Amino acid sequence: MRIGLVGKPNVGKSTFFSAATLAKVDIANYPFCTIEANVGVAFIAAPKPCPCKDLRIRLENDGRLEPVSEDDPRKGSICQPRTGTCVGHVRLVPTFLVDVAGLVPGAAEGRGRGNAFLADLANCDALIQVVDAAGLTDIEGNPIAAVSDIESALREETSFLNQELDSWIFGLLEDGWSRGSRRVQAEGEKGLSTYLHERFTGLGASLSHVLHALDAFRNKWGDLETPWMWSEEKIRSLALFLRQQLFPIHIAANKADSTKGEPWLAIESNGLVQPTMADMELALRRADSGGMIEYSPGSDSFDIADESKLNPAQLNALSSMKEKLSQSGGTGVTNLISGVLFGALDHVVVYPVADENAWKDGEGKVLPDAFVVPNGIEAKALAYKVHTDLGDGFIRAVDGKTRRIVGADHECRDSDVIKIHSK
């Protein structure tokens, strides 16, 4: 699962990326600080408590495990994650973030990194556009004095990415339109959907995406007959409907702590819109890593580890951040990624094991793996996610919570523990 961070230069994309992943990337106050896409891993809390909570209860009730002690650093968690962590039964699971090089108007015509930028987007499952909610940069990403009409500036900033994607998809349509038209002449409307599916498979298009786009097109233009006679306006309209299906864009209204009011409410988007404070998130994450504070990403507060070790300037800075954090309910960075991954993309966390009774793997580790997968993924498809050999030799699966034997078409749900039997 890859979530792309996009937007014009100098709006805080690299800061957002670094705050979410704690990766070391160039962060500077000039356009095109990021020249190539940075890829990192963000660890996000699973929507439901780790199943090790249920396992602990069972073991305690059976008298095989002592109750949680007050000084337990993991606050009751007994799983052994191979990646991520689990404290207090909050399981952190990985997702890839891609910080794509800065976009400028005209990318579809080759400006900036041009099609290299657009190709990077094609490899992402979802897009988060980071915008400057404080209005401190122009449309090219150059620093300016704050704009007078921030709401209009935000609408312009969010719309120009859509326009670039529309132009890109229109170019791909126009380039092969004669072939698509011939398919319709030979096969009827089905030929158009088949052609579009084949044409945009490289951008992650499913047949469902294409059919939904064509339904929206019909609602505006009527039937799909004689595409070889369509005007440029109609083809551009089809490009827009395809873009809406292929690239739903979620908005991070960044620098929210440096603006007045809530100008992001004026943003029109077919995705989520979340005010964020990436600078603060990065500062808090680094302070936590340095042992100055105890902070959980997504939280609306933090605890200072030892005030006696901090100077007055540090204490004042932390006090100011704590107040802003409380007022805003958090920095919004983790909340947005979680909303995209588990909400908009409808993914869940499933725990494959080798032992359906003890919930261990072949090495005796408790719930070591947590897979982020589409909600309702079938058991056999999950087997392939774990290992190709498990999928090829799939026999049956067992629901670790109910001990029920299930077949290849069993739909897995959030927090399921699954044992896969294979040849």
C-alpha positions in Angstrom: 0.0 0.0 0.0 1.5 3.3 -1.1 0.1 6.7 -0.3 1.6 9.6 -2.4 2.2 13.0 -1.0 1.8 15.6 -3.7 1.4 19.4 -4.1 3.2 22.5 -5.2 6.8 23.0 -3.9 7.5 24.5 -0.5 4.2 23.7 1.3 5.6 21.3 3.8 5.4 17.9 1.9 8.8 16.8 2.9 8.2 17.9 6.5 4.9 16.0 6.5 6.7 13.0 5.1 9.5 13.2 7.6 7.1 13.7 10.5 5.1 10.6 9.5 8.1 8.4 8.9 11.0 10.0 10.9 13.0 9.6 7.7 15.9 11.9 7.0 15.0 13.9 3.9 16.0 17.4 2.7 13.7 20.0 4.2 14.3 23.5 2.9 12.6 26.8 2.0 12.9 26.7 -1.8 11.1 25.0 -4.7 12.1 21.5 -5.8 13.9 20.7 -2.6 12.8 17.2 -3.4 14.1 16.2 -6.8 13.3 12.5 -6.7 10.5 10.7 -4.9 11.4 9.8 -1.3 9.8 6.5 0.0 9.4 5.8 3.6 7.3 3.7 6.0 4.8 5.3 8.4 3.5 3.2 11.3 -0.2 3.8 11.9 -2.3 2.4 14.8 -4.6 -0.4 13.7 -8.3 0.5 14.0 -9.0 -2.2 16.5 -7.0 -3.4 19.6 -4.4 -6.0 18.8 -5.8 -9.6 19.3 -3.1 -10.1 21.9 -5.6 -8.3 24.2 -8.1 -11.2 23.8 -5.3 -13.7 24.1 -4.1 -12.2 27.4 -7.6 -12.3 28.8 -7.9 -16.0 27.9 -4.5 -16.9 29.4 -5.2 -15.0 32.6 -8.6 -16.7 33.0 -6.9 -20.1 32.5 -4.3 -19.2 35.2 -1.4 -19.3 32.7 -0.5 -15.6 32.9 -0.3 -13.1 35.7 -2.3 -9.9 35.5 -0.6 -6.8 34.1 1.7 -5.1 36.5 1.7 -1.3 36.9 5.3 -1.1 35.7 4.9 -3.1 32.6 6.4 -1.0 29.8 4.2 -2.6 27.2 1.0 -2.1 29.3 -0.3 -5.6 28.8 0.7 -6.3 25.2 2.1 -9.8 24.8 2.5 -10.1 21.0 5.9 -10.1 19.3 5.6 -7.8 16.2 8.1 -8.5 13.5 7.6 -4.9 12.3 6.1 -2.0 14.2 5.2 -2.1 17.9 2.4 -2.9 20.2 1.9 -1.1 23.6 -1.3 -1.2 25.5 -2.7 -3.4 22.7 -2.3 -0.5 20.2 -0.7 -2.3 17.2 1.3 -0.1 14.8 1.2 -1.3 11.3 3.2 -0.1 8.3 2.2 1.8 5.2 4.4 3.2 2.5 4.5 7.0 2.0 5.9 8.5 -1.2 7.1 12.1 -1.1 6.8 13.0 -4.8 8.9 15.9 -6.2 7.1 19.3 -6.3 4.4 19.9 -8.8 4.1 23.2 -10.8 1.4 24.3 -13.3 2.2 22.8 -16.7 3.5 19.4 -15.5 1.4 17.7 -18.2 3.2 19.8 -20.8 6.6 19.0 -19.4 7.3 21.8 -16.9 9.0 20.9 -13.6 9.7 17.2 -13.7 6.7 16.8 -16.0 5.7 13.3 -16.8 8.3 11.9 -14.4 6.1 13.4 -11.6 2.9 12.0 -13.1 4.5 8.6 -13.5 5.4 8.6 -9.8 1.7 9.2 -9.0 0.6 6.3 -11.1 2.3 3.9 -8.6 0.3 5.2 -5.6 -2.9 3.7 -4.3 -4.1 7.1 -2.9 -2.9 10.7 -3.0 -2.7 13.3 -0.2 -2.2 16.8 -1.6 -0.4 19.0 1.0 -1.5 22.6 0.6 -0.5 25.8 2.3 -3.4 26.7 4.6 -1.5 29.8 5.8 -1.2 31.2 2.2 2.5 31.9 2.5 3.5 30.6 -0.9 2.4 31.5 -4.5 1.1 28.9 -7.0 4.7 28.2 -8.0 5.8 27.5 -4.4 7.7 30.7 -3.9 7.5 32.4 -0.4 5.3 35.5 -0.3 3.6 37.7 2.2 0.3 36.2 3.3 -2.4 36.4 0.6 -5.5 38.5 1.3 -8.1 35.9 0.2 -6.8 32.6 1.6 -10.0 30.7 0.7 -9.7 31.6 -3.0 -5.9 30.8 -2.9 -6.7 27.3 -1.4 -9.3 26.7 -4.1 -6.9 27.6 -6.8 -4.1 25.5 -5.2 -6.3 22.4 -4.9 -7.8 22.8 -8.4 -4.6 23.1 -10.3 -3.5 19.5 -9.4 -6.8 18.2 -10.7 -6.3 20.2 -13.9 -2.8 18.8 -14.4 -4.1 15.2 -13.9 -7.0 15.9 -16.3 -4.6 17.2 -18.9 -2.4 14.2 -18.5 -5.3 11.7 -18.9 -6.7 13.7 -21.8 -3.3 13.4 -23.5 -3.4 9.6 -23.0 -6.9 9.5 -24.4 -6.3 11.7 -27.4 -3.1 9.7 -28.3 -5.1 6.5 -28.8 -8.6 7.8 -29.5 -8.7 6.4 -33.1 -8.0 2.9 -31.8 -10.7 3.3 -29.1 -13.2 4.5 -31.7 -12.5 1.5 -34.0 -13.2 -0.8 -31.0 -16.6 0.8 -30.5 -17.4 0.5 -34.2 -16.6 -3.2 -34.0 -17.9 -4.1 -30.5 -20.3 -1.4 -29.5 -20.2 0.3 -26.1 -18.5 -2.7 -24.5 -15.5 -2.0 -26.8 -15.1 1.5 -25.3 -15.0 0.2 -21.7 -12.6 -2.6 -22.7 -10.3 -0.2 -24.5 -10.3 2.3 -21.5 -9.6 -0.5 -19.1 -6.6 -1.7 -21.2 -5.4 1.9 -21.8 -5.3 2.8 -18.1 -4.4 -0.4 -16.4 -0.9 1.0 -15.9 -2.5 3.7 -13.7 -4.2 1.2 -11.5 -7.6 1.3 -13.4 -10.0 -1.5 -12.7 -13.0 -2.3 -14.9 -15.1 -0.9 -12.0 -13.3 2.4 -12.2 -14.0 2.7 -15.9 -17.6 1.7 -15.7 -18.2 4.3 -12.9 -16.5 7.0 -15.0 -18.7 6.1 -18.0 -21.8 6.2 -15.9 -21.0 9.7 -14.8 -20.2 10.6 -18.4 -23.6 9.3 -19.6 -25.4 11.4 -16.9 -23.9 14.5 -18.5 -23.7 13.7 -22.2 -26.2 10.9 -22.8 -25.3 7.8 -24.9 -21.8 6.7 -25.8 -22.4 6.4 -29.6 -20.1 7.6 -32.3 -17.0 8.5 -30.2 -15.1 9.1 -33.4 -17.2 12.3 -33.8 -16.8 13.6 -30.2 -15.6 17.1 -29.7 -12.5 17.8 -27.6 -14.8 19.1 -24.9 -16.5 15.7 -24.6 -13.1 13.8 -24.5 -11.8 16.2 -21.8 -15.0 15.6 -19.8 -14.3 11.8 -20.0 -10.8 12.5 -18.8 -12.2 14.4 -15.8 -14.5 11.5 -14.8 -11.7 9.0 -15.2 -9.4 11.1 -13.0 -12.1 11.3 -10.3 -12.1 7.5 -10.2 -8.4 6.9 -10.6 -7.1 9.7 -8.4 -9.4 10.6 -5.5 -7.4 13.3 -3.8 -7.3 13.9 0.0 -6.2 17.2 1.3 -3.7 18.1 4.1 -4.4 21.7 4.9 -0.9 22.2 6.3 0.5 25.1 8.5 -3.0 25.2 10.1 -1.5 26.7 13.2 -0.4 29.8 11.2 -3.7 30.8 9.8 -6.8 32.5 11.1 -10.2 30.7 11.1 -10.8 27.5 9.1 -10.2 28.4 5.5 -9.9 24.7 4.5 -13.7 24.5 4.9 -13.9 26.2 1.5 -11.9 23.5 -0.2 -13.9 21.3 -2.7 -12.6 17.7 -2.8 -13.8 14.2 -3.5 -11.6 13.0 -0.6 -10.9 13.8 3.0 -9.9 17.3 4.1 -7.8 17.5 7.3 -6.0 20.5 8.9 -2.4 19.5 9.7 0.6 20.9 11.5 3.5 18.9 10.1 6.2 21.1 11.7 4.8 20.5 15.1 4.4 16.8 14.5 8.0 16.5 13.4 9.2 18.5 16.5 7.2 16.3 18.8 8.3 13.0 17.2 12.0 14.1 17.5 11.5 15.2 21.1 9.9 11.8 21.9 12.8 10.0 20.2 15.3 12.1 22.2 13.6 11.2 25.5 12.5 14.7 26.2 8.8 13.9 26.1 6.4 10.9 25.9 4.2 11.4 22.8 2.0 9.0 20.8 1.4 10.1 17.2 -2.2 11.3 16.8 -2.5 12.2 20.5 -3.7 15.7 21.6 -1.2 15.9 24.4 2.2 14.7 25.7 4.1 14.3 28.9 7.5 15.9 29.7 9.9 13.2 30.8 12.0 15.3 33.2 11.5 19.1 33.4 14.7 19.5 35.3 16.7 18.5 32.3 15.2 21.2 30.0 16.1 24.9 29.8 13.5 27.7 30.0 13.4 28.1 26.2 12.7 24.4 25.7 10.0 24.5 28.4 8.3 27.5 26.8 8.3 25.9 23.4 6.8 22.7 24.7 4.2 24.6 26.7 3.2 26.5 23.5 3.0 23.3 21.5 1.0 21.6 24.2 -1.6 24.4 24.2 -2.0 24.4 20.4 -2.1 20.6 20.4 -5.0 20.6 22.9 -6.9 23.3 21.0 -6.6 21.5 17.7 -7.1 18.0 18.9 -3.8 16.9 17.5 -1.5 17.7 14.6 -3.7 15.9 12.1 -0.8 14.1 10.4 -1.5 10.6 11.7 -5.3 11.1 11.6 -5.2 11.9 7.9 -3.1 8.9 6.9 -5.2 6.6 9.1 -8.4 8.1 7.6 -7.1 7.5 4.0 -5.8 3.9 4.7 -8.6 2.5 6.8 -11.5 4.8 5.8 -11.3 5.9 2.2 -9.4 2.8 1.0 -11.4 0.5 3.3 -8.4 -1.6 4.5 -8.2 -3.7 7.6 -5.6 -5.5 9.6 -5.5 -9.3 9.6 -3.1 -11.5 11.6 -2.0 -14.8 9.9 -0.6 -17.4 12.3 0.7 -21.0 12.1 -1.0 -22.1 15.3 -4.7 -21.3 15.5 -4.8 -22.1 19.3 -1.8 -20.3 20.7 -1.8 -17.7 17.9 1.9 -18.2 17.2 4.1 -18.6 14.1 6.3 -21.5 13.3 9.0 -20.1 15.6 6.8 -19.7 18.6 6.3 -15.9 18.3 2.9 -14.6 19.3 1.1 -12.7 16.6 4.3 -11.5 14.9 2.6 -10.4 11.6 0.0 -7.9 10.9 -1.1 -7.5 7.3 -2.9 -4.4 6.0 -5.3 -5.8 3.4 -8.6 -4.8 1.6 -11.6 -5.3 3.8 -13.3 -8.6 2.9 -10.2 -10.1 1.3 -10.8 -13.8 0.7 -8.8 -16.4 2.6 -7.0 -17.7 -0.5 -6.0 -14.2 -1.6 -4.7 -13.6 1.9 -2.6 -16.8 1.6 -1.0 -15.3 -1.5 -0.2 -12.1 0.4 1.7 -14.2 3.0 3.6 -16.3 0.5 3.0 -17.5 -3.0 3.5 -21.1 -2.0 0.7 -20.8 0.6 -1.6 -19.6 -2.1 -0.7 -22.2 -4.7 -1.1 -25.0 -2.2 -4.2 -23.6 -0.3 -6.4 -26.3 1.2 -8.5 -24.4 3.9 -8.2 -21.8 6.6 -9.2 -21.7 10.2 -10.7 -18.6 12.0 -8.4 -18.4 15.1 -11.1 -16.7 17.2 -14.0 -19.1 16.5 -11.9 -22.2 15.6 -14.2 -22.5 12.6 -12.8 -24.1 9.4 -13.4 -21.8 6.4 -12.9 -22.1 2.7 -11.0 -20.2 0.0 -13.8 -17.7 -0.4 -14.1 -16.8 3.3 -14.0 -13.0 3.7 -11.6 -11.8 6.3 -12.6 -8.9 8.5 -10.7 -6.4 10.7 -8.6 -8.0 13.5 -9.2 -11.5 12.3 -6.6 -14.2 13.3 -6.3 -16.7 10.4 -4.5 -20.0 10.2 -3.8 -21.1 6.6 -3.5 -24.9 5.8 -1.5 -25.5 2.6 0.0 -28.5 0.8 
